[in-house]
Amino acid sequence: MSDKNIFAERKNVEEVEEGKLLAPKFDADGLVPVVTTDHTSGELLMHAYMNKEALTKTIELGEAVYWSRSRKVIWHKGATSGLVQKVKQIMIDDDQDTIWLRVDVQGGASCHVGYRSCFYREIPYGKAVEDNKPIELVFTDTEKVFDPKDVYGDAANPTKL
């Protein structure tokens, strides 16, 4: 982990909400949620998490670096696939517990499944829910930007959820 400490101590609400210093609130697992959107269109691309090291590297590199909760490793987005997310803007919310990245996606996709966005299915609403029957999702994106098997090989088909 980086030995740099670029984050201020969270002393009080006023300093966190109205102050000039970056003092992110990491959760009990040392993570902060990140929402990533396309900087031009505003399209929601993905949701992920960062730990202190990932946020520090994102700031240093100007490219998105996340923490993989499933693999328990730093994840430089695009290091394997080439689908690097070039940071155009980093925003933090009022109480500094959520990050918003606005990015330019090199290669046109952000989802490891091959779609442009990780949000490629819609949950229908406004109708009665039937008991004991799963809701059927509606695909809003039907064409993949790339084939995950070509990029990730066997890792594209994990055996556990």
N, C-alpha and C positions, 0 to 999 in steps of 0.2 A: 504494500500500500504506500501511496505517496506520503512523504513526511511533511509536505506543505500543509499549512493550516491557513486557508484563505477565508475561513468562515468566522464571523464574530460570535461572541458568546451571547446567548439569548438572555438578556438581563431583565427586561420588563416589556409589557405589551406595547407601550408607547414607542420604545426604540425599535421593536420588531415591525410594527405596523406603520410608523411614521418616520423611522430613522433611515439613514443612508447606507447602513452596513448590511451586507449579506449574512444572514443568520438563519439558515434553513432549519426547519424542525424535522429531523429524521425520526421515524417511528421506533418502537421497541426493538425491531430487527435491524435498525440502522438504515432504513430506506425511506425515500420520498417518492411519491407517484409522479409520473411524467406523462403528459399528453403531448403528442407530436402531430403537427398539422403541416400541410403543404403551405409554404410561405406565400405563394401567389394566389391559389384558389381558396385557401382556408380549409380544404378537405381534411377531415380527420383521418390520419394514417395509422396511428397505433397508440397504445397505452402501455407503459412499461414502468420500471423503477430504476432509481439510481441510489447508490450509496455515496459516501463522501468521495471516494476515489473516482467513481464514474463521473460525478458532477465536476470534480476538479479537472479530470482529463477532457471532458466535453468543453469546458471553458478554455483550457490550454490549446486543444487541437482545432477547435471550431468545427468539430465533427461529433455526431451523437455517439456517446458511450453509455451503455446501460449496465445494470446488474441483472444477471439471469437468476431468478429465484429457483428455477427447476435445476439448472446445472451448477448453481452456486459459484459463478465466475463472472469476471468483468467481460462485457460483450461489446466490442467495438463494431457497431452496426455497419455491415458491408465488408468486413475484413475477409470473410470467406466468399460471399456472393458477388462482391464488387458493387453492391447497391448501397453505397455510402450515403449517409444523410449529412449534407453540408449545412451547418447551422447558419441561419440568417438572423435569428433573434432568439434570445433566451429571456423568458418572462418568469416572474415568480408572483404568487398571489399575495394578498394582503397580510396573512399571518405566516407567510413563508413556509407553507407545508405542501405546496404543489408547484411543480415546474411545468411550463408550457414552452416547448421547442417549436419554432417555425423553421422549417428546413427545405432545402432543395434536394430532392432525391436523385442521385446519380443512377441511371439505369431504369428509372421509372416505376420501381416497386419498393414497398416497405414490408410486405408480409412474407414470411418464410414459406407460406403455402403457395406463393406464386402470384397472388393478386396484388394490385397496386396498393390497396389499403387493407389492414387487418379487419376492417369493418365492411365485410362484403355480403352480409346477410341481414335481413330485416325481420323483426319480430312483429307479426301482424297483431293489431289491436282493434278494439271497438266492436268485438263480437263476443258472444257467450263462450266461455271456456268449458270444454267438455270434460267431465270427470274421467280420470284414468286414461286419458289420451294425450300424448305429448303434442305440444304446439309445433306445427310445421313451419320452418323458417323459409323465407323467400330470398333467393339470391338476387342481389342488386347489381352484382358484377359477375359476369359469366365467362369472361376471357382472362386467362392468366397472362401475366407479362413474361413469365419464365416458367420452366419446368423444374420444380424443386429437386427431382431425382438427378437432373443434369448438373445442378449446382452443389447439392449436399450429399449426393450418393445415398448410401443406406441410412444416414442420419435423417433423411427426409421422412422416414417411416418409423417413428418411435413405437416401441412395443408397449409402453405404459403411459398412462395419462397423469 
